[in-house]
Amino acid sequence: MLTAGSVVLVFALLALLVQRVVAGNRGKELVSAVRDGKEPLAPSFRHPVIWPHTESWPAQLRSIVEQGTVSPRDLIRRPVVINFWASWCIPCKREAPRLNASARQHRGQVVFLGVDVQDFTRDARRFLRRHHVNYVAVRARGDSTYSDYGLTGVPETYYLDTRGRIRAHSLGEVSRRELESGISQVVGQEP
């Protein structure tokens, strides 16, 4: 009986390892596709809202936040900037004012969405409050979103066009110039 249980446990652990490797490869493939200009569809997720600030969001999308979760699929037909961050991340603190300024500048035209990863909700909310973030933030549960987007750390920023396709990717702390360049690649795209 103990041997059969051990065999089942070993196979379960092996299946988990295979699943992690496959998910990690999908993320690497996504980053490569973006780099090669292939405009892949953004991986879907649905995460709980931890910061329901819609000041910079178009009025038509504000009701989405009231549902308590947000997905990139909810934002189709709008250009989207997805910024992955964490409260403990020093470059995230430095780029926060740039993201706020850009969200304010593109208010109602570009949807900014913060995705908190590998963090505690309480610390994330403290970060958002301290930096006066003017757009919605969600908290990623588990590691699947991290893997699906091929993240190698935080911050990282993705720029989605109106069809939900990734047109650009910024690795690390985003500069004002890089942020505006990414936005210019997704604004004006037809749904």
TORLO-654611 format. One line per field, with one value per residue (C-alpha): residue number from 1; residue in one letter; x negated, y negated, z. Coordinates in Angstrom, 1 decimal. Each point is the difference from the previous one (the first is absolute). Layout:
// residues N
i NUM	...
aa a	...
u X	...
v Y	...
w Z	...
END
This chain:
// residues 191
i 1	2	3	4	5	6	7	8	9	10	11	12	13	14	15	16	17	18	19	20	21	22	23	24	25	26	27	28	29	30	31	32	33	34	35	36	37	38	39	40	41	42	43	44	45	46	47	48	49	50	51	52	53	54	55	56	57	58	59	60	61	62	63	64	65	66	67	68	69	70	71	72	73	74	75	76	77	78	79	80	81	82	83	84	85	86	87	88	89	90	91	92	93	94	95	96	97	98	99	100	101	102	103	104	105	106	107	108	109	110	111	112	113	114	115	116	117	118	119	120	121	122	123	124	125	126	127	128	129	130	131	132	133	134	135	136	137	138	139	140	141	142	143	144	145	146	147	148	149	150	151	152	153	154	155	156	157	158	159	160	161	162	163	164	165	166	167	168	169	170	171	172	173	174	175	176	177	178	179	180	181	182	183	184	185	186	187	188	189	190	191
aa m	l	t	a	g	s	v	v	l	v	f	a	l	l	a	l	l	v	q	r	v	v	a	g	n	r	g	k	e	l	v	s	a	v	r	d	g	k	e	p	l	a	p	s	f	r	h	p	v	i	w	p	h	t	e	s	w	p	a	q	l	r	s	i	v	e	q	g	t	v	s	p	r	d	l	i	r	r	p	v	v	i	n	f	w	a	s	w	c	i	p	c	k	r	e	a	p	r	l	n	a	s	a	r	q	h	r	g	q	v	v	f	l	g	v	d	v	q	d	f	t	r	d	a	r	r	f	l	r	r	h	h	v	n	y	v	a	v	r	a	r	g	d	s	t	y	s	d	y	g	l	t	g	v	p	e	t	y	y	l	d	t	r	g	r	i	r	a	h	s	l	g	e	v	s	r	r	e	l	e	s	g	i	s	q	v	v	g	q	e	p
u 0.0	-2.8	-1.8	3.1	0.5	-3.6	0.3	3.1	-1.8	-3.0	2.2	1.9	-3.2	-1.3	3.3	-0.4	-3.6	1.0	2.9	-2.4	-2.5	2.7	1.4	-3.5	-0.6	3.3	-1.1	-3.4	1.8	2.2	-2.9	-1.8	3.2	0.3	-3.6	0.4	3.0	2.5	2.6	1.2	3.3	-0.5	0.4	3.2	0.3	2.7	-1.3	1.7	-0.1	-2.0	0.0	3.3	-1.2	1.4	-0.8	-1.9	2.3	2.6	3.4	1.4	-2.4	0.3	2.9	-2.4	-1.8	3.2	0.1	-3.1	-2.3	-1.6	-1.3	-1.8	3.0	2.3	-2.1	0.1	0.6	-2.2	-3.7	-1.4	-3.2	-0.5	-2.7	-1.2	-1.5	-0.4	-0.2	-3.5	-1.4	-2.2	0.3	3.8	-0.1	-2.1	2.3	3.3	0.1	-0.7	2.8	2.4	-0.9	0.4	3.4	1.1	-1.2	1.8	3.0	3.1	-2.1	-2.4	0.9	-2.8	0.2	-2.5	-0.6	-1.5	-2.0	-1.9	1.2	2.2	3.3	-0.4	-3.5	1.3	2.8	-2.4	-2.2	2.9	1.2	-3.5	-0.5	3.5	0.6	2.8	0.9	1.4	-2.3	0.6	-1.9	-1.2	0.8	-2.6	-2.7	1.9	0.2	-3.6	-0.9	2.5	-1.5	-3.6	-0.9	-3.6	0.6	1.8	0.7	1.0	2.5	2.1	1.9	3.2	1.8	3.7	0.2	-1.8	-3.2	-3.4	-1.8	-2.9	-1.6	-2.3	-2.3	-0.9	0.6	1.8	-1.2	2.4	-1.3	0.4	3.5	1.2	-1.6	1.9	3.2	-0.4	-0.2	3.4	2.0	2.0	0.3	3.4	1.9
v 0.0	-2.4	0.8	-0.8	-3.3	-0.9	0.7	-2.2	-2.8	0.3	-0.2	-2.9	-1.9	0.9	-1.3	-3.3	-0.4	0.6	-2.5	-2.6	0.5	-0.2	-3.2	-1.5	0.7	-1.6	-3.2	0.1	0.6	-3.0	-2.4	1.3	-0.5	-3.6	-0.7	1.4	-2.2	2.8	-1.8	3.0	0.0	-1.0	2.9	-0.2	-0.2	-1.1	-1.4	-1.7	-3.8	-1.4	-3.6	-1.2	-3.4	-0.7	-3.7	0.5	2.7	-0.7	-0.4	3.0	2.4	-1.1	2.4	3.0	-0.8	0.3	3.7	0.4	1.6	-1.2	1.9	-1.4	1.4	-2.5	-2.8	1.0	-2.9	-2.3	-0.3	1.4	-0.4	2.9	-0.7	2.9	-1.2	0.8	-2.2	1.2	-0.9	-3.1	-0.7	0.3	-2.9	-2.1	0.6	-0.5	-3.8	0.5	2.5	-2.3	-3.0	2.0	1.4	-3.6	-1.2	2.8	-0.1	1.6	1.1	2.6	2.5	0.5	3.1	0.9	3.6	0.7	3.2	1.9	-2.3	-0.4	-1.8	-2.3	-1.1	-0.5	-2.3	-2.0	-0.4	-1.1	-2.5	-1.4	-0.5	-1.4	2.5	-1.3	3.2	3.5	2.6	3.7	2.7	3.0	3.3	2.7	0.0	0.8	-3.6	-0.6	3.1	-0.7	-3.5	1.3	-2.4	0.1	-2.5	-3.2	-2.5	1.0	-1.7	1.3	-2.2	1.6	-1.3	-0.3	3.7	1.2	0.7	-0.9	-2.6	-0.9	1.1	-2.0	2.1	-1.7	-3.5	-1.9	-3.4	-2.8	0.3	3.8	-0.2	-2.5	2.0	3.1	-2.0	-1.4	3.5	0.9	-3.2	-0.4	3.7	1.2	2.6
w 0.0	0.9	-3.3	-2.1	1.9	-0.6	-3.8	-0.2	1.9	-2.3	-3.2	1.5	0.6	-3.5	-1.5	1.9	-1.2	-3.6	0.3	1.4	-2.8	-2.7	1.6	0.2	-3.7	-1.0	1.7	-1.7	-3.4	0.7	0.7	-3.1	-2.1	1.2	-0.7	-3.5	-0.7	-0.2	2.2	2.1	1.8	3.7	2.3	1.9	3.8	2.4	3.3	2.9	0.1	2.9	-1.1	-1.6	-1.1	-3.4	-0.3	-3.2	-1.5	-2.6	1.6	-2.0	1.7	3.6	0.7	-0.7	3.2	2.0	-0.9	2.2	-2.6	-3.2	-3.0	-3.1	-2.0	1.8	-1.5	-3.7	-2.4	2.1	0.0	3.3	1.9	2.4	2.6	2.2	3.3	3.7	3.1	0.9	-3.4	0.0	-3.8	0.3	2.5	-2.3	-3.0	1.8	-0.5	-3.8	-0.3	1.9	-2.2	-3.1	1.1	0.8	-3.4	-1.9	2.3	-1.7	-3.0	1.4	2.8	2.5	2.1	2.8	0.8	3.4	0.1	2.7	2.7	3.0	-0.6	3.0	-1.2	-3.5	1.1	2.1	-3.1	-2.1	2.6	0.5	-3.7	-0.6	-2.9	-2.1	-1.8	0.9	1.5	0.4	1.9	-1.8	1.8	-0.4	-2.6	-3.2	-1.2	0.8	-2.1	-2.8	-0.6	0.2	2.8	1.2	2.8	0.6	-1.2	-3.5	-2.2	-3.0	-2.5	-1.5	-3.0	-0.4	-1.1	3.2	-1.9	1.5	-2.1	2.4	3.2	2.4	2.2	3.2	1.2	-2.8	-1.0	-1.1	-3.5	-0.1	1.5	-2.6	-2.8	1.1	0.3	-3.5	-1.4	1.4	-0.3	-3.2	-0.7	-1.4	2.0
END
